[in-house]
Amino acid sequence: MSCLTRQLQQNLRRYIVLHVNMTNTKSTEIIHKELVERGVCPSDVTPDQLSIILKSVRLS
Protein backbone atom coordinates (compact mmCIF):
# COMPACT_ATOMS: atom_id res chain seq x y z
CA MET A 1 0.00 0.00 0.00
CA SER A 2 1.35 3.37 -0.99
CA CYS A 3 2.07 6.04 1.56
CA LEU A 4 -0.11 9.01 0.69
CA THR A 5 1.57 12.17 1.83
CA ARG A 6 -0.54 15.14 2.83
CA GLN A 7 0.79 17.03 -0.17
CA LEU A 8 -0.22 14.25 -2.57
CA GLN A 9 -3.67 14.03 -0.99
CA GLN A 10 -4.12 17.80 -1.30
CA ASN A 11 -2.98 17.75 -4.93
CA LEU A 12 -5.37 14.92 -5.78
CA ARG A 13 -8.27 16.68 -4.01
CA ARG A 14 -7.52 19.92 -5.84
CA TYR A 15 -7.35 18.16 -9.21
CA ILE A 16 -10.58 16.25 -8.56
CA VAL A 17 -12.44 19.39 -7.50
CA LEU A 18 -11.25 21.24 -10.60
CA HIS A 19 -12.20 18.33 -12.87
CA VAL A 20 -15.52 17.29 -11.32
CA ASN A 21 -16.88 16.25 -14.72
CA MET A 22 -14.39 13.37 -14.90
CA THR A 23 -15.83 11.86 -11.71
CA ASN A 24 -19.49 11.93 -12.70
CA THR A 25 -21.08 8.47 -12.79
CA LYS A 26 -17.76 6.65 -12.83
CA SER A 27 -16.52 3.99 -10.48
CA THR A 28 -13.51 4.59 -8.30
CA GLU A 29 -11.50 2.10 -10.35
CA ILE A 30 -12.17 3.99 -13.58
CA ILE A 31 -11.32 7.34 -11.97
CA HIS A 32 -8.11 5.80 -10.59
CA LYS A 33 -7.14 4.48 -14.03
CA GLU A 34 -7.79 7.87 -15.67
CA LEU A 35 -5.77 9.74 -13.03
CA VAL A 36 -2.85 7.33 -13.46
CA GLU A 37 -3.02 7.66 -17.26
CA ARG A 38 -3.00 11.45 -16.97
CA GLY A 39 0.04 11.29 -14.69
CA VAL A 40 -1.78 12.92 -11.80
CA CYS A 41 -1.82 9.91 -9.50
CA PRO A 42 1.01 7.43 -8.88
CA SER A 43 0.11 3.91 -9.95
CA ASP A 44 0.86 2.51 -6.52
CA VAL A 45 -2.02 4.49 -4.97
CA THR A 46 -4.86 2.02 -4.63
CA PRO A 47 -8.47 2.60 -5.68
CA ASP A 48 -9.41 2.21 -1.99
CA GLN A 49 -7.11 5.08 -1.06
CA LEU A 50 -8.56 7.16 -3.88
CA SER A 51 -12.05 6.33 -2.64
CA ILE A 52 -11.20 7.92 0.70
CA ILE A 53 -10.03 11.07 -1.08
CA LEU A 54 -13.22 11.15 -3.16
CA LYS A 55 -15.31 10.85 0.00
CA SER A 56 -13.36 13.69 1.60
CA VAL A 57 -14.43 16.00 -1.23
CA ARG A 58 -17.95 14.50 -1.06
CA LEU A 59 -17.97 13.20 -4.62
CA SER A 60 -18.28 9.50 -3.91
The first five atom37 places (N, CA, C, CB, O) and aatype in JSON, in Angstrom:
{
  "aatype": [12, 15, 4, 10, 16, 1, 5, 10, 5, 5, 2, 10, 1, 1, 18, 9, 19, 10, 8, 19, 2, 12, 16, 2, 16, 11, 15, 16, 6, 9, 9, 8, 11, 6, 10, 19, 6, 1, 7, 19, 4, 14, 15, 3, 19, 16, 14, 3, 5, 10, 15, 9, 9, 10, 11, 15, 19, 1, 10, 15],
  "atom_mask": [
    [1, 1, 1, 1, 1],
    [1, 1, 1, 1, 1],
    [1, 1, 1, 1, 1],
    [1, 1, 1, 1, 1],
    [1, 1, 1, 1, 1],
    [1, 1, 1, 1, 1],
    [1, 1, 1, 1, 1],
    [1, 1, 1, 1, 1],
    [1, 1, 1, 1, 1],
    [1, 1, 1, 1, 1],
    [1, 1, 1, 1, 1],
    [1, 1, 1, 1, 1],
    [1, 1, 1, 1, 1],
    [1, 1, 1, 1, 1],
    [1, 1, 1, 1, 1],
    [1, 1, 1, 1, 1],
    [1, 1, 1, 1, 1],
    [1, 1, 1, 1, 1],
    [1, 1, 1, 1, 1],
    [1, 1, 1, 1, 1],
    [1, 1, 1, 1, 1],
    [1, 1, 1, 1, 1],
    [1, 1, 1, 1, 1],
    [1, 1, 1, 1, 1],
    [1, 1, 1, 1, 1],
    [1, 1, 1, 1, 1],
    [1, 1, 1, 1, 1],
    [1, 1, 1, 1, 1],
    [1, 1, 1, 1, 1],
    [1, 1, 1, 1, 1],
    [1, 1, 1, 1, 1],
    [1, 1, 1, 1, 1],
    [1, 1, 1, 1, 1],
    [1, 1, 1, 1, 1],
    [1, 1, 1, 1, 1],
    [1, 1, 1, 1, 1],
    [1, 1, 1, 1, 1],
    [1, 1, 1, 1, 1],
    [1, 1, 1, 0, 1],
    [1, 1, 1, 1, 1],
    [1, 1, 1, 1, 1],
    [1, 1, 1, 1, 1],
    [1, 1, 1, 1, 1],
    [1, 1, 1, 1, 1],
    [1, 1, 1, 1, 1],
    [1, 1, 1, 1, 1],
    [1, 1, 1, 1, 1],
    [1, 1, 1, 1, 1],
    [1, 1, 1, 1, 1],
    [1, 1, 1, 1, 1],
    [1, 1, 1, 1, 1],
    [1, 1, 1, 1, 1],
    [1, 1, 1, 1, 1],
    [1, 1, 1, 1, 1],
    [1, 1, 1, 1, 1],
    [1, 1, 1, 1, 1],
    [1, 1, 1, 1, 1],
    [1, 1, 1, 1, 1],
    [1, 1, 1, 1, 1],
    [1, 1, 1, 1, 1]
  ],
  "atom_positions": [
    [[0.85, -1.18, 0.0], [0.0, 0.0, 0.0], [0.89, 1.24, 0.0], [-0.96, 0.0, 1.23], [1.85, 1.34, 0.77]],
    [[0.57, 2.15, -0.84], [1.35, 3.37, -0.99], [1.13, 4.31, 0.19], [1.0, 4.06, -2.3], [0.05, 4.38, 0.77]],
    [[2.18, 5.03, 0.52], [2.07, 6.04, 1.56], [1.61, 7.34, 0.9], [3.43, 6.24, 2.32], [2.34, 7.94, 0.1]],
    [[0.41, 7.75, 1.23], [-0.11, 9.01, 0.69], [0.34, 10.15, 1.59], [-1.66, 8.98, 0.56], [-0.06, 10.23, 2.75]],
    [[1.16, 11.01, 1.06], [1.57, 12.17, 1.83], [0.44, 13.19, 1.84], [2.87, 12.79, 1.26], [-0.44, 13.15, 0.99]],
    [[0.49, 14.08, 2.79], [-0.54, 15.14, 2.83], [-0.53, 15.96, 1.56], [-0.32, 16.05, 4.04], [-1.58, 16.35, 1.04]],
    [[0.67, 16.23, 1.06], [0.79, 17.03, -0.17], [0.14, 16.31, -1.35], [2.26, 17.32, -0.48], [-0.57, 16.94, -2.14]],
    [[0.38, 15.01, -1.49], [-0.22, 14.25, -2.57], [-1.74, 14.22, -2.42], [0.34, 12.82, -2.6], [-2.46, 14.37, -3.41]],
    [[-2.23, 14.02, -1.21], [-3.67, 14.03, -0.99], [-4.28, 15.38, -1.36], [-3.99, 13.7, 0.48], [-5.33, 15.43, -2.0]],
    [[-3.62, 16.46, -0.97], [-4.12, 17.8, -1.3], [-4.12, 18.02, -2.81], [-3.28, 18.88, -0.61], [-5.07, 18.58, -3.36]],
    [[-3.06, 17.59, -3.47], [-2.98, 17.75, -4.93], [-4.08, 16.96, -5.63], [-1.6, 17.32, -5.45], [-4.71, 17.45, -6.57]],
    [[-4.31, 15.72, -5.18], [-5.37, 14.92, -5.78], [-6.74, 15.54, -5.53], [-5.34, 13.49, -5.23], [-7.57, 15.59, -6.44]],
    [[-6.99, 16.01, -4.31], [-8.27, 16.68, -4.01], [-8.47, 17.89, -4.91], [-8.33, 17.11, -2.53], [-9.54, 18.07, -5.49]],
    [[-7.44, 18.7, -5.03], [-7.52, 19.92, -5.84], [-7.82, 19.56, -7.3], [-6.21, 20.74, -5.74], [-8.67, 20.19, -7.93]],
    [[-7.14, 18.57, -7.83], [-7.35, 18.16, -9.21], [-8.77, 17.63, -9.41], [-6.33, 17.08, -9.62], [-9.43, 17.96, -10.39]],
    [[-9.23, 16.82, -8.46], [-10.58, 16.25, -8.56], [-11.64, 17.34, -8.49], [-10.81, 15.22, -7.45], [-12.61, 17.3, -9.25]],
    [[-11.46, 18.3, -7.61], [-12.44, 19.39, -7.5], [-12.47, 20.21, -8.78], [-12.1, 20.31, -6.29], [-13.54, 20.61, -9.23]],
    [[-11.3, 20.45, -9.37], [-11.25, 21.24, -10.6], [-11.77, 20.48, -11.81], [-9.83, 21.69, -10.86], [-12.16, 21.09, -12.81]],
    [[-11.77, 19.16, -11.75], [-12.2, 18.33, -12.87], [-13.36, 17.43, -12.44], [-11.02, 17.47, -13.4], [-13.34, 16.22, -12.66]],
    [[-14.37, 18.04, -11.84], [-15.52, 17.29, -11.32], [-16.18, 16.46, -12.42], [-16.55, 18.25, -10.72], [-16.65, 15.36, -12.15]],
    [[-16.21, 16.96, -13.63], [-16.88, 16.25, -14.72], [-16.26, 14.88, -14.99], [-16.84, 17.08, -15.99], [-16.95, 13.99, -15.49]],
    [[-15.0, 14.68, -14.67], [-14.39, 13.37, -14.9], [-14.84, 12.34, -13.87], [-12.88, 13.49, -14.88], [-14.66, 11.14, -14.09]],
    [[-15.42, 12.78, -12.76], [-15.83, 11.86, -11.71], [-17.32, 11.53, -11.76], [-15.48, 12.43, -10.36], [-17.79, 10.69, -10.99]],
    [[-18.05, 12.17, -12.63], [-19.49, 11.93, -12.7], [-19.78, 10.52, -13.2], [-20.17, 12.97, -13.62], [-19.27, 10.09, -14.24]],
    [[-20.58, 9.81, -12.46], [-21.08, 8.47, -12.79], [-19.99, 7.48, -13.17], [-22.06, 8.57, -13.92], [-20.21, 6.62, -14.02]],
    [[-18.84, 7.59, -12.56], [-17.76, 6.65, -12.83], [-17.37, 5.96, -11.53], [-16.53, 7.37, -13.46], [-17.45, 6.55, -10.45]],
    [[-16.97, 4.72, -11.66], [-16.52, 3.99, -10.48], [-15.14, 4.48, -10.05], [-16.5, 2.46, -10.75], [-14.42, 5.12, -10.82]],
    [[-14.81, 4.18, -8.83], [-13.51, 4.59, -8.3], [-12.37, 3.99, -9.11], [-13.38, 4.19, -6.84], [-11.34, 4.63, -9.32]],
    [[-12.54, 2.76, -9.57], [-11.5, 2.1, -10.35], [-11.24, 2.82, -11.67], [-11.87, 0.65, -10.62], [-10.1, 2.97, -12.1]],
    [[-12.31, 3.27, -12.31], [-12.17, 3.99, -13.58], [-11.51, 5.35, -13.35], [-13.56, 4.17, -14.26], [-10.64, 5.76, -14.12]],
    [[-11.93, 6.05, -12.3], [-11.32, 7.34, -11.97], [-9.84, 7.15, -11.68], [-12.03, 8.0, -10.75], [-9.01, 7.93, -12.14]],
    [[-9.51, 6.1, -10.92], [-8.11, 5.8, -10.59], [-7.31, 5.58, -11.87], [-8.03, 4.54, -9.68], [-6.22, 6.14, -12.03]],
    [[-7.84, 4.77, -12.77], [-7.14, 4.48, -14.03], [-6.91, 5.76, -14.83], [-7.94, 3.47, -14.87], [-5.83, 5.96, -15.38]],
    [[-7.92, 6.63, -14.91], [-7.79, 7.87, -15.67], [-6.75, 8.8, -15.04], [-9.14, 8.58, -15.77], [-5.97, 9.43, -15.75]],
    [[-6.74, 8.88, -13.71], [-5.77, 9.74, -13.03], [-4.35, 9.23, -13.24], [-6.08, 9.82, -11.53], [-3.42, 10.02, -13.43]],
    [[-4.16, 7.91, -13.22], [-2.85, 7.33, -13.46], [-2.42, 7.59, -14.9], [-2.85, 5.81, -13.17], [-1.27, 7.96, -15.15]],
    [[-3.34, 7.42, -15.85], [-3.02, 7.66, -17.26], [-2.67, 9.11, -17.52], [-4.19, 7.25, -18.14], [-1.83, 9.4, -18.38]],
    [[-3.29, 10.02, -16.8], [-3.0, 11.45, -16.97], [-1.73, 11.87, -16.24], [-4.18, 12.29, -16.47], [-1.25, 12.99, -16.42]],
    [[-1.18, 10.98, -15.43], [0.04, 11.29, -14.69], [-0.2, 12.09, -13.43], [0.0, 0.0, 0.0], [0.74, 12.65, -12.87]],
    [[-1.43, 12.15, -12.99], [-1.78, 12.92, -11.8], [-1.59, 12.09, -10.54], [-3.22, 13.41, -11.89], [-1.24, 12.62, -9.49]],
    [[-1.82, 10.81, -10.65], [-1.82, 9.91, -9.5], [-0.79, 8.81, -9.73], [-3.24, 9.3, -9.27], [-0.77, 8.19, -10.79]],
    [[0.08, 8.54, -8.74], [1.01, 7.43, -8.88], [0.27, 6.1, -8.99], [1.99, 7.39, -7.69], [-0.79, 5.93, -8.38]],
    [[0.8, 5.18, -9.74], [0.11, 3.91, -9.95], [0.05, 3.06, -8.71], [0.79, 3.14, -11.05], [-0.78, 2.15, -8.63]],
    [[0.9, 3.31, -7.73], [0.86, 2.51, -6.52], [-0.18, 2.99, -5.5], [2.21, 2.5, -5.88], [-0.34, 2.37, -4.45]],
    [[-0.87, 4.08, -5.79], [-2.02, 4.49, -4.97], [-3.18, 3.59, -5.35], [-2.38, 6.03, -5.19], [-3.5, 3.44, -6.52]],
    [[-3.8, 2.98, -4.36], [-4.86, 2.02, -4.63], [-6.2, 2.71, -4.85], [-4.97, 1.01, -3.49], [-6.39, 3.84, -4.41]],
    [[-7.12, 2.05, -5.53], [-8.47, 2.6, -5.68], [-9.15, 2.84, -4.32], [-9.33, 1.66, -6.53], [-9.95, 3.77, -4.17]],
    [[-8.84, 2.0, -3.33], [-9.41, 2.21, -1.99], [-8.92, 3.52, -1.38], [-9.05, 1.04, -1.07], [-9.69, 4.25, -0.75]],
    [[-7.64, 3.82, -1.56], [-7.11, 5.08, -1.06], [-7.75, 6.26, -1.8], [-5.58, 5.12, -1.21], [-8.07, 7.28, -1.19]],
    [[-7.92, 6.11, -3.09], [-8.56, 7.16, -3.88], [-10.01, 7.35, -3.46], [-8.48, 6.82, -5.38], [-10.52, 8.47, -3.46]],
    [[-10.67, 6.27, -3.1], [-12.05, 6.33, -2.64], [-12.17, 7.21, -1.4], [-12.59, 4.93, -2.35], [-13.12, 7.97, -1.26]],
    [[-11.2, 7.09, -0.5], [-11.2, 7.92, 0.7], [-11.05, 9.39, 0.34], [-10.06, 7.49, 1.65], [-11.7, 10.25, 0.94]],
    [[-10.21, 9.68, -0.64], [-10.03, 11.07, -1.08], [-11.32, 11.58, -1.71], [-8.84, 11.19, -2.08], [-11.72, 12.71, -1.47]],
    [[-11.96, 10.75, -2.53], [-13.22, 11.15, -3.16], [-14.29, 11.44, -2.1], [-13.72, 10.06, -4.13], [-15.04, 12.41, -2.22]],
    [[-14.34, 10.63, -1.08], [-15.31, 10.85, 0.0], [-15.01, 12.15, 0.74], [-15.31, 9.66, 0.98], [-15.93, 12.85, 1.19]],
    [[-13.73, 12.47, 0.88], [-13.36, 13.69, 1.6], [-13.8, 14.95, 0.85], [-11.86, 13.73, 1.83], [-14.01, 15.99, 1.47]],
    [[-13.93, 14.85, -0.46], [-14.43, 16.0, -1.23], [-15.91, 15.82, -1.56], [-13.6, 16.18, -2.53], [-16.49, 16.59, -2.33]],
    [[-16.52, 14.79, -0.96], [-17.95, 14.5, -1.06], [-18.42, 14.26, -2.49], [-18.74, 15.64, -0.47], [-19.48, 14.74, -2.89]],
    [[-17.61, 13.52, -3.25], [-17.97, 13.2, -4.62], [-18.29, 11.72, -4.79], [-16.85, 13.6, -5.55], [-18.75, 11.31, -5.85]],
    [[-18.05, 10.93, -3.77], [-18.28, 9.5, -3.91], [-19.35, 9.05, -2.94], [-17.0, 8.71, -3.69], [-19.69, 7.86, -2.91]]
  ]
}
